[in-house]
């Protein structure tokens, strides 16, 4: 089960990133974190940028609504998604339909 938190119009969730994958996709859950596979390599911040782009596209939100709170240089990151009026269950449903 994903360890998501709701906080002041935002949802915070842990994400485990696998760079250099064959395609961008949600690959399920790993130790309470959303597992995301990305084609981008983990050099020059490209995987982080790809993660923000991918999540924003998946949730149909602007990229400015998705940001990395911690873990910029780690595979495990804390992501904040600022969406007013949307619950964490709705976000989880949107993300899991792609898995």
Biopython code that builds the backbone (N, CA, C, O; Angstrom):
import numpy as np
from Bio.PDB.StructureBuilder import StructureBuilder

atoms = [
    (1, "UNK", "N", (0.838, -1.188, 0.000)),
    (1, "UNK", "CA", (0.000, 0.000, 0.000)),
    (1, "UNK", "C", (0.883, 1.251, 0.000)),
    (1, "UNK", "O", (1.849, 1.341, 0.757)),
    (2, "UNK", "N", (0.541, 2.197, -0.847)),
    (2, "UNK", "CA", (1.306, 3.430, -0.933)),
    (2, "UNK", "C", (1.164, 4.260, 0.335)),
    (2, "UNK", "O", (0.076, 4.362, 0.901)),
    (3, "UNK", "N", (2.254, 4.843, 0.769)),
    (3, "UNK", "CA", (2.258, 5.696, 1.956)),
    (3, "UNK", "C", (2.074, 7.145, 1.509)),
    (3, "UNK", "O", (3.051, 7.876, 1.348)),
    (4, "UNK", "N", (0.828, 7.558, 1.309)),
    (4, "UNK", "CA", (0.520, 8.907, 0.857)),
    (4, "UNK", "C", (0.021, 9.755, 2.012)),
    (4, "UNK", "O", (-0.623, 9.258, 2.936)),
    (5, "UNK", "N", (0.329, 11.052, 1.945)),
    (5, "UNK", "CA", (-0.135, 12.006, 2.959)),
    (5, "UNK", "C", (-0.828, 13.164, 2.253)),
    (5, "UNK", "O", (-0.398, 13.600, 1.185)),
    (6, "UNK", "N", (-1.902, 13.657, 2.857)),
    (6, "UNK", "CA", (-2.557, 14.863, 2.365)),
    (6, "UNK", "C", (-2.129, 16.011, 3.259)),
    (6, "UNK", "O", (-2.117, 15.887, 4.484)),
    (7, "UNK", "N", (-1.772, 17.150, 2.628)),
    (7, "UNK", "CA", (-1.334, 18.301, 3.406)),
    (7, "UNK", "C", (-1.665, 19.582, 2.654)),
    (7, "UNK", "O", (-1.107, 19.828, 1.584)),
    (8, "UNK", "N", (-2.548, 20.388, 3.186)),
    (8, "UNK", "CA", (-2.863, 21.722, 2.682)),
    (8, "UNK", "C", (-2.968, 21.796, 1.161)),
    (8, "UNK", "O", (-2.210, 22.525, 0.521)),
    (9, "UNK", "N", (-3.894, 21.053, 0.586)),
    (9, "UNK", "CA", (-4.110, 21.105, -0.851)),
    (9, "UNK", "C", (-3.079, 20.364, -1.673)),
    (9, "UNK", "O", (-2.987, 20.561, -2.885)),
    (10, "UNK", "N", (-2.296, 19.507, -1.018)),
    (10, "UNK", "CA", (-1.270, 18.751, -1.736)),
    (10, "UNK", "C", (-1.253, 17.315, -1.234)),
    (10, "UNK", "O", (-1.689, 17.021, -0.121)),
    (11, "UNK", "N", (-0.747, 16.439, -2.069)),
    (11, "UNK", "CA", (-0.545, 15.049, -1.695)),
    (11, "UNK", "C", (0.949, 14.768, -1.799)),
    (11, "UNK", "O", (1.588, 15.131, -2.786)),
    (12, "UNK", "N", (1.498, 14.122, -0.783)),
    (12, "UNK", "CA", (2.925, 13.780, -0.756)),
    (12, "UNK", "C", (3.037, 12.262, -0.783)),
    (12, "UNK", "O", (2.366, 11.562, -0.025)),
    (13, "UNK", "N", (3.892, 11.769, -1.666)),
    (13, "UNK", "CA", (4.070, 10.328, -1.765)),
    (13, "UNK", "C", (5.518, 9.978, -2.084)),
    (13, "UNK", "O", (6.215, 10.738, -2.757)),
    (14, "UNK", "N", (5.965, 8.820, -1.596)),
    (14, "UNK", "CA", (7.307, 8.354, -1.944)),
    (14, "UNK", "C", (7.282, 7.691, -3.323)),
    (14, "UNK", "O", (6.320, 7.013, -3.684)),
    (15, "UNK", "N", (8.356, 7.902, -4.081)),
    (15, "UNK", "CA", (8.479, 7.323, -5.414)),
    (15, "UNK", "C", (9.848, 6.674, -5.529)),
    (15, "UNK", "O", (10.860, 7.270, -5.158)),
    (16, "UNK", "N", (9.876, 5.466, -6.036)),
    (16, "UNK", "CA", (11.131, 4.750, -6.304)),
    (16, "UNK", "C", (11.338, 4.760, -7.816)),
    (16, "UNK", "O", (10.518, 4.221, -8.559)),
    (17, "UNK", "N", (12.435, 5.375, -8.275)),
    (17, "UNK", "CA", (12.677, 5.573, -9.700)),
    (17, "UNK", "C", (13.700, 4.569, -10.216)),
    (17, "UNK", "O", (14.720, 4.314, -9.576)),
    (18, "UNK", "N", (13.406, 4.005, -11.385)),
    (18, "UNK", "CA", (14.360, 3.160, -12.092)),
    (18, "UNK", "C", (14.694, 3.852, -13.414)),
    (18, "UNK", "O", (13.894, 3.806, -14.349)),
    (19, "UNK", "N", (15.860, 4.491, -13.506)),
    (19, "UNK", "CA", (16.232, 5.159, -14.757)),
    (19, "UNK", "C", (16.678, 4.153, -15.817)),
    (19, "UNK", "O", (16.926, 2.984, -15.524)),
    (20, "UNK", "N", (16.773, 4.637, -17.056)),
    (20, "UNK", "CA", (17.217, 3.842, -18.214)),
    (20, "UNK", "C", (16.348, 2.603, -18.466)),
    (20, "UNK", "O", (16.862, 1.543, -18.823)),
    (21, "UNK", "N", (15.056, 2.740, -18.283)),
    (21, "UNK", "CA", (14.122, 1.644, -18.559)),
    (21, "UNK", "C", (13.763, 1.656, -20.044)),
    (21, "UNK", "O", (14.095, 2.600, -20.761)),
    (22, "UNK", "N", (13.094, 0.623, -20.493)),
    (22, "UNK", "CA", (12.722, 0.548, -21.905)),
    (22, "UNK", "C", (11.610, 1.534, -22.261)),
    (22, "UNK", "O", (11.506, 1.962, -23.410)),
    (23, "UNK", "N", (10.772, 1.897, -21.273)),
    (23, "UNK", "CA", (9.725, 2.894, -21.504)),
    (23, "UNK", "C", (9.324, 3.529, -20.178)),
    (23, "UNK", "O", (9.592, 2.984, -19.107)),
    (24, "UNK", "N", (8.679, 4.685, -20.265)),
    (24, "UNK", "CA", (8.162, 5.363, -19.075)),
    (24, "UNK", "C", (6.881, 4.669, -18.655)),
    (24, "UNK", "O", (5.952, 4.527, -19.451)),
    (25, "UNK", "N", (6.832, 4.233, -17.388)),
    (25, "UNK", "CA", (5.637, 3.545, -16.914)),
    (25, "UNK", "C", (5.610, 3.466, -15.399)),
    (25, "UNK", "O", (6.637, 3.582, -14.731)),
    (26, "UNK", "N", (4.392, 3.262, -14.867)),
    (26, "UNK", "CA", (4.205, 2.941, -13.461)),
    (26, "UNK", "C", (4.396, 1.438, -13.357)),
    (26, "UNK", "O", (3.771, 0.678, -14.096)),
    (27, "UNK", "N", (5.260, 1.003, -12.438)),
    (27, "UNK", "CA", (5.572, -0.425, -12.324)),
    (27, "UNK", "C", (5.090, -0.994, -10.998)),
    (27, "UNK", "O", (5.662, -1.961, -10.495)),
    (28, "UNK", "N", (4.047, -0.408, -10.427)),
    (28, "UNK", "CA", (3.483, -0.933, -9.191)),
    (28, "UNK", "C", (3.990, -0.213, -7.958)),
    (28, "UNK", "O", (4.256, 0.989, -7.974)),
    (29, "UNK", "N", (4.118, -0.985, -6.886)),
    (29, "UNK", "CA", (4.487, -0.446, -5.575)),
    (29, "UNK", "C", (5.663, -1.250, -5.032)),
    (29, "UNK", "O", (5.761, -2.456, -5.258)),
    (30, "UNK", "N", (6.565, -0.562, -4.305)),
    (30, "UNK", "CA", (7.725, -1.217, -3.714)),
    (30, "UNK", "C", (7.990, -0.599, -2.343)),
    (30, "UNK", "O", (8.357, 0.572, -2.244)),
    (31, "UNK", "N", (7.804, -1.385, -1.297)),
    (31, "UNK", "CA", (8.048, -0.924, 0.078)),
    (31, "UNK", "C", (7.331, 0.378, 0.395)),
    (31, "UNK", "O", (7.926, 1.273, 0.997)),
    (32, "UNK", "N", (6.069, 0.505, 0.005)),
    (32, "UNK", "CA", (5.275, 1.690, 0.311)),
    (32, "UNK", "C", (5.463, 2.847, -0.651)),
    (32, "UNK", "O", (4.826, 3.888, -0.490)),
    (33, "UNK", "N", (6.329, 2.688, -1.657)),
    (33, "UNK", "CA", (6.594, 3.757, -2.621)),
    (33, "UNK", "C", (6.058, 3.363, -3.996)),
    (33, "UNK", "O", (6.040, 2.187, -4.359)),
    (34, "UNK", "N", (5.630, 4.356, -4.741)),
    (34, "UNK", "CA", (5.209, 4.142, -6.116)),
    (34, "UNK", "C", (6.463, 3.870, -6.949)),
    (34, "UNK", "O", (7.420, 4.642, -6.895)),
    (35, "UNK", "N", (6.463, 2.794, -7.705)),
    (35, "UNK", "CA", (7.635, 2.442, -8.514)),
    (35, "UNK", "C", (7.423, 2.962, -9.933)),
    (35, "UNK", "O", (6.443, 2.614, -10.592)),
    (36, "UNK", "N", (8.355, 3.801, -10.397)),
    (36, "UNK", "CA", (8.250, 4.420, -11.711)),
    (36, "UNK", "C", (9.498, 4.082, -12.521)),
    (36, "UNK", "O", (10.624, 4.281, -12.066)),
    (37, "UNK", "N", (9.276, 3.571, -13.723)),
    (37, "UNK", "CA", (10.380, 3.271, -14.645)),
    (37, "UNK", "C", (10.440, 4.398, -15.672)),
    (37, "UNK", "O", (9.421, 4.769, -16.253)),
    (38, "UNK", "N", (11.652, 4.946, -15.895)),
    (38, "UNK", "CA", (11.829, 6.066, -16.819)),
    (38, "UNK", "C", (12.917, 5.755, -17.835)),
    (38, "UNK", "O", (13.908, 5.103, -17.505)),
    (39, "UNK", "N", (12.742, 6.210, -19.051)),
    (39, "UNK", "CA", (13.755, 6.025, -20.077)),
    (39, "UNK", "C", (14.972, 6.912, -19.843)),
    (39, "UNK", "O", (16.079, 6.553, -20.245)),
    (40, "UNK", "N", (14.793, 8.037, -19.217)),
    (40, "UNK", "CA", (15.877, 9.007, -19.026)),
    (40, "UNK", "C", (16.977, 8.445, -18.126)),
    (40, "UNK", "O", (16.694, 7.714, -17.177)),
    (41, "UNK", "N", (18.221, 8.784, -18.422)),
    (41, "UNK", "CA", (19.324, 8.363, -17.551)),
    (41, "UNK", "C", (19.407, 9.249, -16.317)),
    (41, "UNK", "O", (18.876, 10.359, -16.298)),
    (42, "UNK", "N", (20.072, 8.751, -15.300)),
    (42, "UNK", "CA", (20.213, 9.506, -14.043)),
    (42, "UNK", "C", (21.463, 10.389, -14.086)),
    (42, "UNK", "O", (22.299, 10.334, -13.184)),
    (43, "UNK", "N", (21.581, 11.193, -15.126)),
    (43, "UNK", "CA", (22.702, 12.134, -15.250)),
    (43, "UNK", "C", (22.153, 13.514, -15.555)),
    (43, "UNK", "O", (21.133, 13.654, -16.230)),
    (44, "UNK", "N", (22.831, 14.523, -15.057)),
    (44, "UNK", "CA", (22.477, 15.926, -15.306)),
    (44, "UNK", "C", (21.005, 16.227, -15.041)),
    (44, "UNK", "O", (20.389, 17.012, -15.761)),
    (45, "UNK", "N", (20.447, 15.605, -14.012)),
    (45, "UNK", "CA", (19.075, 15.879, -13.560)),
    (45, "UNK", "C", (18.003, 15.444, -14.564)),
    (45, "UNK", "O", (16.839, 15.810, -14.406)),
    (46, "UNK", "N", (18.369, 14.676, -15.585)),
    (46, "UNK", "CA", (17.403, 14.308, -16.625)),
    (46, "UNK", "C", (16.330, 13.358, -16.108)),
    (46, "UNK", "O", (15.173, 13.475, -16.512)),
    (47, "UNK", "N", (16.672, 12.429, -15.234)),
    (47, "UNK", "CA", (15.662, 11.511, -14.695)),
    (47, "UNK", "C", (14.667, 12.264, -13.809)),
    (47, "UNK", "O", (13.473, 11.969, -13.837)),
    (48, "UNK", "N", (15.145, 13.230, -13.028)),
    (48, "UNK", "CA", (14.230, 14.023, -12.195)),
    (48, "UNK", "C", (13.260, 14.819, -13.055)),
    (48, "UNK", "O", (12.065, 14.867, -12.765)),
    (49, "UNK", "N", (13.771, 15.446, -14.115)),
    (49, "UNK", "CA", (12.907, 16.211, -15.015)),
    (49, "UNK", "C", (11.893, 15.292, -15.700)),
    (49, "UNK", "O", (10.724, 15.647, -15.849)),
    (50, "UNK", "N", (12.348, 14.118, -16.110)),
    (50, "UNK", "CA", (11.450, 13.160, -16.763)),
    (50, "UNK", "C", (10.373, 12.684, -15.793)),
    (50, "UNK", "O", (9.225, 12.486, -16.191)),
    (51, "UNK", "N", (10.737, 12.499, -14.518)),
    (51, "UNK", "CA", (9.766, 12.072, -13.510)),
    (51, "UNK", "C", (8.673, 13.120, -13.333)),
    (51, "UNK", "O", (7.488, 12.787, -13.321)),
    (52, "UNK", "N", (9.062, 14.372, -13.198)),
    (52, "UNK", "CA", (8.082, 15.452, -13.040)),
    (52, "UNK", "C", (7.186, 15.536, -14.274)),
    (52, "UNK", "O", (5.967, 15.654, -14.145)),
    (53, "UNK", "N", (7.777, 15.474, -15.470)),
    (53, "UNK", "CA", (6.997, 15.517, -16.710)),
    (53, "UNK", "C", (6.008, 14.353, -16.778)),
    (53, "UNK", "O", (4.837, 14.544, -17.105)),
    (54, "UNK", "N", (6.483, 13.159, -16.471)),
    (54, "UNK", "CA", (5.654, 11.951, -16.555)),
    (54, "UNK", "C", (4.477, 12.013, -15.582)),
    (54, "UNK", "O", (3.341, 11.733, -15.966)),
    (55, "UNK", "N", (4.741, 12.380, -14.322)),
    (55, "UNK", "CA", (3.665, 12.444, -13.336)),
    (55, "UNK", "C", (2.657, 13.541, -13.682)),
    (55, "UNK", "O", (1.451, 13.345, -13.530)),
    (56, "UNK", "N", (3.144, 14.693, -14.147)),
    (56, "UNK", "CA", (2.243, 15.782, -14.524)),
    (56, "UNK", "C", (1.349, 15.360, -15.693)),
    (56, "UNK", "O", (0.151, 15.644, -15.700)),
    (57, "UNK", "N", (1.933, 14.690, -16.664)),
    (57, "UNK", "CA", (1.161, 14.220, -17.817)),
    (57, "UNK", "C", (0.139, 13.171, -17.383)),
    (57, "UNK", "O", (-1.012, 13.204, -17.819)),
    (58, "UNK", "N", (0.557, 12.247, -16.531)),
    (58, "UNK", "CA", (-0.323, 11.182, -16.065)),
    (58, "UNK", "C", (-1.517, 11.735, -15.296)),
    (58, "UNK", "O", (-2.637, 11.246, -15.444)),
    (59, "UNK", "N", (-1.277, 12.757, -14.474)),
    (59, "UNK", "CA", (-2.335, 13.342, -13.642)),
    (59, "UNK", "C", (-3.051, 14.504, -14.321)),
    (59, "UNK", "O", (-3.970, 15.096, -13.755)),
    (60, "UNK", "N", (-2.616, 14.827, -15.555)),
    (60, "UNK", "CA", (-3.225, 15.922, -16.315)),
    (60, "UNK", "C", (-3.181, 17.234, -15.527)),
    (60, "UNK", "O", (-4.182, 17.938, -15.399)),
    (61, "UNK", "N", (-1.995, 17.538, -15.008)),
    (61, "UNK", "CA", (-1.774, 18.773, -14.252)),
    (61, "UNK", "C", (-0.562, 19.487, -14.845)),
    (61, "UNK", "O", (0.220, 18.872, -15.569)),
    (62, "UNK", "N", (-0.396, 20.769, -14.550)),
    (62, "UNK", "CA", (0.809, 21.450, -15.014)),
    (62, "UNK", "C", (2.050, 20.919, -14.279)),
    (62, "UNK", "O", (1.960, 20.444, -13.147)),
    (63, "UNK", "N", (3.192, 21.010, -14.938)),
    (63, "UNK", "CA", (4.433, 20.541, -14.322)),
    (63, "UNK", "C", (4.743, 21.299, -13.034)),
    (63, "UNK", "O", (5.395, 20.764, -12.138)),
    (64, "UNK", "N", (4.280, 22.539, -12.944)),
    (64, "UNK", "CA", (4.548, 23.336, -11.742)),
    (64, "UNK", "C", (3.824, 22.786, -10.511)),
    (64, "UNK", "O", (4.170, 23.154, -9.388)),
    (65, "UNK", "N", (2.825, 21.911, -10.697)),
    (65, "UNK", "CA", (2.087, 21.325, -9.578)),
    (65, "UNK", "C", (2.785, 20.097, -9.010)),
    (65, "UNK", "O", (2.374, 19.576, -7.974)),
    (66, "UNK", "N", (3.838, 19.630, -9.680)),
    (66, "UNK", "CA", (4.575, 18.440, -9.236)),
    (66, "UNK", "C", (5.996, 18.865, -8.906)),
    (66, "UNK", "O", (6.680, 19.463, -9.736)),
    (67, "UNK", "N", (6.442, 18.552, -7.682)),
    (67, "UNK", "CA", (7.824, 18.886, -7.347)),
    (67, "UNK", "C", (8.441, 17.835, -6.443)),
    (67, "UNK", "O", (7.749, 17.129, -5.709)),
    (68, "UNK", "N", (9.757, 17.750, -6.516)),
    (68, "UNK", "CA", (10.510, 16.795, -5.714)),
    (68, "UNK", "C", (10.886, 17.489, -4.407)),
    (68, "UNK", "O", (11.605, 18.488, -4.411)),
    (69, "UNK", "N", (10.393, 16.952, -3.289)),
    (69, "UNK", "CA", (10.692, 17.534, -1.985)),
    (69, "UNK", "C", (12.061, 17.089, -1.476)),
    (69, "UNK", "O", (12.809, 17.889, -0.915)),
    (70, "UNK", "N", (12.382, 15.824, -1.671)),
    (70, "UNK", "CA", (13.673, 15.307, -1.229)),
    (70, "UNK", "C", (14.062, 14.111, -2.078)),
    (70, "UNK", "O", (13.210, 13.473, -2.697)),
    (71, "UNK", "N", (15.350, 13.811, -2.104)),
    (71, "UNK", "CA", (15.841, 12.660, -2.829)),
    (71, "UNK", "C", (16.264, 12.955, -4.252)),
    (71, "UNK", "O", (16.237, 12.064, -5.100)),
    (72, "UNK", "N", (16.659, 14.198, -4.534)),
    (72, "UNK", "CA", (17.045, 14.567, -5.892)),
    (72, "UNK", "C", (18.172, 13.690, -6.435)),
    (72, "UNK", "O", (18.230, 13.438, -7.638)),
    (73, "UNK", "N", (19.066, 13.225, -5.564)),
    (73, "UNK", "CA", (20.200, 12.406, -5.999)),
    (73, "UNK", "C", (20.045, 10.947, -5.581)),
    (73, "UNK", "O", (21.021, 10.197, -5.565)),
    (74, "UNK", "N", (18.838, 10.550, -5.249)),
    (74, "UNK", "CA", (18.565, 9.193, -4.791)),
    (74, "UNK", "C", (17.498, 8.561, -5.677)),
    (74, "UNK", "O", (16.749, 9.268, -6.350)),
    (75, "UNK", "N", (17.429, 7.248, -5.679)),
    (75, "UNK", "CA", (16.352, 6.581, -6.424)),
    (75, "UNK", "C", (15.021, 6.742, -5.715)),
    (75, "UNK", "O", (13.976, 6.758, -6.364)),
    (76, "UNK", "N", (15.039, 6.862, -4.389)),
    (76, "UNK", "CA", (13.808, 7.045, -3.619)),
    (76, "UNK", "C", (13.614, 8.534, -3.363)),
    (76, "UNK", "O", (14.484, 9.191, -2.791)),
    (77, "UNK", "N", (12.481, 9.057, -3.785)),
    (77, "UNK", "CA", (12.195, 10.492, -3.703)),
    (77, "UNK", "C", (10.857, 10.725, -3.010)),
    (77, "UNK", "O", (9.990, 9.850, -3.001)),
    (78, "UNK", "N", (10.700, 11.894, -2.439)),
    (78, "UNK", "CA", (9.397, 12.326, -1.918)),
    (78, "UNK", "C", (8.859, 13.364, -2.883)),
    (78, "UNK", "O", (9.506, 14.378, -3.146)),
    (79, "UNK", "N", (7.680, 13.107, -3.404)),
    (79, "UNK", "CA", (7.063, 13.964, -4.416)),
    (79, "UNK", "C", (5.844, 14.654, -3.824)),
    (79, "UNK", "O", (5.048, 14.034, -3.119)),
    (80, "UNK", "N", (5.707, 15.937, -4.114)),
    (80, "UNK", "CA", (4.521, 16.696, -3.707)),
    (80, "UNK", "C", (3.732, 17.050, -4.960)),
    (80, "UNK", "O", (4.275, 17.591, -5.923)),
    (81, "UNK", "N", (2.442, 16.734, -4.928)),
    (81, "UNK", "CA", (1.548, 17.062, -6.038)),
    (81, "UNK", "C", (0.489, 18.009, -5.509)),
    (81, "UNK", "O", (-0.319, 17.631, -4.661)),
    (82, "UNK", "N", (0.488, 19.231, -6.002)),
    (82, "UNK", "CA", (-0.458, 20.238, -5.534)),
    (82, "UNK", "C", (-1.681, 20.239, -6.425)),
    (82, "UNK", "O", (-1.653, 20.724, -7.556)),
    (83, "UNK", "N", (-2.752, 19.688, -5.891)),
    (83, "UNK", "CA", (-4.005, 19.646, -6.637)),
    (83, "UNK", "C", (-5.126, 20.015, -5.676)),
    (83, "UNK", "O", (-5.401, 19.284, -4.724)),
    (84, "UNK", "N", (-5.750, 21.108, -5.915)),
    (84, "UNK", "CA", (-6.851, 21.558, -5.067)),
    (84, "UNK", "C", (-8.111, 20.750, -5.362)),
    (84, "UNK", "O", (-8.488, 20.581, -6.521)),
    (85, "UNK", "N", (-8.759, 20.254, -4.311)),
    (85, "UNK", "CA", (-10.033, 19.573, -4.465)),
    (85, "UNK", "C", (-9.952, 18.126, -4.939)),
    (85, "UNK", "O", (-10.981, 17.531, -5.259)),
    (86, "UNK", "N", (-8.764, 17.552, -4.991)),
    (86, "UNK", "CA", (-8.610, 16.169, -5.414)),
    (86, "UNK", "C", (-8.058, 15.371, -4.241)),
    (86, "UNK", "O", (-7.116, 15.806, -3.579)),
    (87, "UNK", "N", (-8.634, 14.221, -3.986)),
    (87, "UNK", "CA", (-8.210, 13.408, -2.848)),
    (87, "UNK", "C", (-7.063, 12.482, -3.230)),
    (87, "UNK", "O", (-6.776, 12.269, -4.408)),
    (88, "UNK", "N", (-6.422, 11.944, -2.214)),
    (88, "UNK", "CA", (-5.321, 11.014, -2.491)),
    (88, "UNK", "C", (-5.833, 9.729, -3.132)),
    (88, "UNK", "O", (-5.091, 9.080, -3.869)),
    (89, "UNK", "N", (-7.083, 9.344, -2.872)),
    (89, "UNK", "CA", (-7.639, 8.160, -3.518)),
    (89, "UNK", "C", (-7.789, 8.384, -5.024)),
    (89, "UNK", "O", (-7.550, 7.471, -5.815)),
    (90, "UNK", "N", (-8.180, 9.581, -5.416)),
    (90, "UNK", "CA", (-8.300, 9.883, -6.839)),
    (90, "UNK", "C", (-6.930, 9.858, -7.518)),
    (90, "UNK", "O", (-6.805, 9.354, -8.634)),
    (91, "UNK", "N", (-5.908, 10.392, -6.861)),
    (91, "UNK", "CA", (-4.554, 10.370, -7.420)),
    (91, "UNK", "C", (-4.070, 8.931, -7.529)),
    (91, "UNK", "O", (-3.491, 8.546, -8.546)),
    (92, "UNK", "N", (-4.299, 8.140, -6.500)),
    (92, "UNK", "CA", (-3.860, 6.750, -6.530)),
    (92, "UNK", "C", (-4.570, 5.999, -7.661)),
    (92, "UNK", "O", (-3.943, 5.193, -8.348)),
    (93, "UNK", "N", (-5.844, 6.246, -7.859)),
    (93, "UNK", "CA", (-6.574, 5.594, -8.932)),
    (93, "UNK", "C", (-6.046, 5.968, -10.304)),
    (93, "UNK", "O", (-5.913, 5.108, -11.175)),
    (94, "UNK", "N", (-5.741, 7.256, -10.506)),
    (94, "UNK", "CA", (-5.188, 7.699, -11.774)),
    (94, "UNK", "C", (-3.834, 7.044, -12.044)),
    (94, "UNK", "O", (-3.551, 6.628, -13.167)),
    (95, "UNK", "N", (-3.018, 6.958, -11.027)),
    (95, "UNK", "CA", (-1.686, 6.383, -11.205)),
    (95, "UNK", "C", (-1.741, 4.888, -11.407)),
    (95, "UNK", "O", (-0.992, 4.345, -12.219)),
    (96, "UNK", "N", (-2.611, 4.213, -10.684)),
    (96, "UNK", "CA", (-2.654, 2.757, -10.773)),
    (96, "UNK", "C", (-3.320, 2.261, -12.051)),
    (96, "UNK", "O", (-3.084, 1.121, -12.454)),
    (97, "UNK", "N", (-4.148, 3.085, -12.704)),
    (97, "UNK", "CA", (-4.761, 2.640, -13.947)),
    (97, "UNK", "C", (-3.721, 2.494, -15.040)),
    (97, "UNK", "O", (-3.940, 1.758, -16.002)),
    (98, "UNK", "N", (-2.584, 3.186, -14.913)),
    (98, "UNK", "CA", (-1.506, 3.073, -15.893)),
    (98, "UNK", "C", (-0.616, 1.868, -15.628)),
    (98, "UNK", "O", (0.111, 1.423, -16.517)),
    (99, "UNK", "N", (-0.670, 1.334, -14.401)),
    (99, "UNK", "CA", (0.219, 0.221, -14.028)),
    (99, "UNK", "C", (-0.172, -1.064, -14.715)),
    (99, "UNK", "O", (0.471, -2.094, -14.512)),
]
sb = StructureBuilder()
sb.init_structure("model")
sb.init_model(0)
sb.init_chain("A")
sb.init_seg("    ")
for serial, (resi, resn, name, xyz) in enumerate(atoms, 1):
    if name == "N":
        sb.init_residue(resn, " ", resi, " ")
    sb.init_atom(name, np.array(xyz, "f"), 0.0, 1.0, " ", f" {name:<3s}", serial, name[0])
structure = sb.get_structure()
